[in-house]
Amino acid sequence: MRRILLLGAMALPLIALPAQAQYVSGIDVSRWQGDINWTAVKNAGIEFAFCKATEGVDFIDVKFTRNMTLASAAGVYIGPYHFGRINSNVSNPNDAVDEAHDFVDAIAPYYQSPGNFLRPVLDVENTPGFGSTAQNRAYVSEWVRDFVGVLQDRLGFAPIIYCNTSYAGAYFELDLAQYDLWIANYADAPPAIPPASIDGIWDGWDFWQYTDSGSVAGVAGNVDRDVYQGTLDELLEKFLAVPPAPDPTADFDQDGEVDGLDFLTWQQNYGLTAGATLALGDANFDERIDAADLTAWSADFAGGRAVSAVPEPTSFMAAVVMKLTTLTVISKQKRG
């Protein structure tokens, strides 16, 4: 009997079953959701969120600080978004730059030290209202480039672009596909895999907003539901914001000059680990004052990093090099 069943099974045509996508659950919120219980949200299986920070210029969402702070404290990874008012000031060539600076002013404190904060988002939902799609596309694309440029300069990373399927196909020039996409499309819902046609100029999306009428514990009323396509580890590897390390500097006394006084500061504090700071000689911000900081001082001094430094005598530089060599030898002997 077993053999007959096996033969029968082998005779059946092979049917390819659709692969199941791996998704991480998230939400996005603004003041319209009121006071959110972020611990309940986390317990409901929500791993990430985006919250409204700013809109246009001179507007900060009243729940922005609360949402960023409490979501992070509850273990929900959260990023801020800016609602771009692309139609607000079309005669001002600096409109995108002005909005971007307003946005960064509001969100920069969250990126000054490591935390549960995701890269920011630019929400594109309107156009300047010109006569043709081509005109609108050209304007929107340049506006987005200007906005992104400010964030890259000030924060060190580009924002995620949020838009719906219609916008993704009509209002972005091809070079903007280099930025990560958060797409809004309500035609399907997880665990379905939406068709590639929803991506517009993009070759795939990272985040998908699949409904604006979701329900999640901890949020009163409807809430936008999202998924990330991949694992949580993959999400964090790609989108968790890591503050850029500050540029090394050896101007320990912050007087605009890298000079002998800074060398003396380093010398006096050599070997310090507990409480090591820039002011005490920690040029590379590794929380210890050692030969590497003297190397940074020497490079800054010799490389002209001083704002108005008076050149030190050549003999002084020779003494510095000798000091560095001696300390290196001593350090090796101690380790031996």
HUKA-V445728 format. One record per backbone hydrogen bond with DSSP energy under -0.5 kcal/mol. CO is the residue of the C=O (numbers start at 1). NH is the residue of the N-H. E is the energy in kcal/mol with one decimal. If there is no record, write none. Layout:
[[CO NH E] [CO NH E]]
This chain:
[[1 5 -2.2] [2 6 -2.2] [3 7 -2.3] [4 8 -2.4] [5 9 -2.4] [6 10 -2.3] [7 11 -1.3] [8 12 -0.7] [9 12 -1.0] [14 16 -0.5] [15 17 -0.6] [21 23 -0.6] [22 230 -2.1] [24 228 -2.3] [25 47 -2.3] [25 48 -1.2] [26 226 -2.7] [27 50 -1.5] [28 224 -0.8] [29 52 -2.1] [30 33 -1.8] [31 34 -1.8] [33 220 -0.6] [34 36 -0.7] [36 38 -1.2] [37 41 -1.9] [38 42 -2.4] [39 43 -2.4] [40 44 -1.2] [41 46 -1.7] [42 45 -1.8] [45 47 -0.6] [47 77 -2.3] [48 27 -1.3] [49 79 -1.8] [50 29 -2.4] [51 81 -2.3] [53 61 -2.3] [54 83 -2.5] [59 55 -1.2] [61 64 -1.7] [63 67 -2.8] [64 68 -2.6] [65 69 -2.4] [66 70 -2.7] [67 71 -2.0] [68 72 -1.5] [69 73 -2.0] [70 74 -1.6] [71 76 -2.7] [72 75 -1.3] [75 77 -0.6] [77 49 -2.4] [78 118 -1.9] [79 51 -2.3] [80 121 -2.0] [81 53 -3.0] [81 54 -1.2] [82 84 -0.9] [82 123 -3.1] [83 56 -1.8] [84 86 -1.3] [85 88 -1.8] [89 92 -1.9] [91 93 -0.7] [92 95 -1.8] [94 98 -2.9] [95 99 -2.5] [96 100 -2.4] [97 101 -2.4] [98 102 -2.1] [99 103 -2.3] [100 104 -2.8] [101 105 -2.6] [102 106 -1.4] [103 107 -1.9] [104 108 -2.7] [107 110 -1.8] [108 111 -2.1] [109 112 -0.9] [115 117 -0.8] [116 78 -2.5] [117 241 -2.6] [120 160 -2.6] [121 82 -2.4] [121 123 -0.6] [122 124 -0.7] [122 162 -2.8] [123 84 -2.3] [123 125 -0.7] [132 136 -2.1] [133 137 -2.9] [134 138 -2.3] [135 139 -2.2] [136 140 -3.0] [137 141 -2.4] [138 142 -1.9] [139 143 -2.5] [140 144 -2.7] [141 145 -2.2] [142 146 -2.3] [143 147 -2.3] [144 148 -3.0] [145 149 -2.3] [146 150 -1.4] [147 151 -1.6] [148 152 -2.6] [149 153 -2.2] [150 154 -2.6] [151 155 -2.9] [151 156 -1.0] [151 157 -0.7] [152 156 -0.8] [160 122 -3.0] [160 162 -0.6] [161 182 -3.0] [162 124 -2.7] [163 184 -2.0] [164 168 -2.4] [165 169 -1.4] [166 170 -1.4] [167 171 -2.4] [168 201 -1.9] [173 176 -2.0] [174 177 -1.8] [175 178 -1.3] [176 179 -1.7] [180 161 -3.1] [181 183 -0.5] [181 206 -2.5] [181 207 -1.8] [182 163 -1.8] [183 185 -0.6] [183 209 -3.1] [184 165 -1.3] [189 192 -2.0] [191 21 -0.7] [192 194 -0.6] [195 198 -1.7] [196 199 -1.9] [197 200 -0.7] [199 202 -2.0] [202 204 -0.7] [206 229 -2.3] [207 183 -2.5] [208 210 -0.8] [208 227 -1.7] [209 185 -2.2] [211 225 -2.0] [214 223 -1.5] [216 219 -2.0] [218 37 -2.4] [223 214 -2.0] [224 28 -1.2] [225 210 -1.5] [225 211 -1.0] [226 26 -2.6] [227 208 -2.4] [228 24 -1.8] [228 230 -1.2] [231 235 -2.3] [232 236 -2.6] [233 237 -2.3] [234 238 -1.7] [235 239 -3.0] [236 240 -1.5] [239 119 -2.2] [241 243 -0.6] [250 252 -1.9] [251 254 -1.6] [256 307 -2.9] [256 308 -0.8] [257 259 -0.8] [259 262 -0.7] [259 263 -1.4] [260 264 -2.3] [261 265 -1.8] [262 266 -2.2] [263 267 -2.8] [264 268 -2.5] [265 269 -1.2] [266 270 -0.5] [267 270 -0.8] [269 272 -2.2] [272 289 -2.6] [273 276 -1.7] [277 280 -0.8] [277 281 -0.6] [277 282 -2.5] [278 281 -1.5] [281 283 -1.6] [282 285 -0.8] [283 249 -1.2] [288 290 -0.7] [289 271 -2.8] [290 293 -1.1] [290 294 -1.1] [291 295 -2.2] [292 296 -2.0] [293 297 -2.3] [294 298 -2.9] [295 299 -2.4] [296 300 -2.5] [297 301 -2.9] [298 302 -2.8] [299 303 -2.1] [300 305 -2.9] [301 304 -1.0] [309 311 -0.6] [313 316 -0.8] [313 317 -1.5] [314 318 -2.1] [315 319 -1.9] [316 320 -2.0] [317 321 -2.3] [318 322 -2.2] [319 323 -2.5] [320 324 -2.6] [321 325 -2.2] [322 326 -2.5] [323 327 -2.6] [324 328 -2.1] [325 329 -2.1] [326 330 -2.6] [327 331 -2.6] [328 332 -2.1] [329 333 -2.3] [330 334 -2.3] [331 335 -2.0] [332 336 -1.8]]
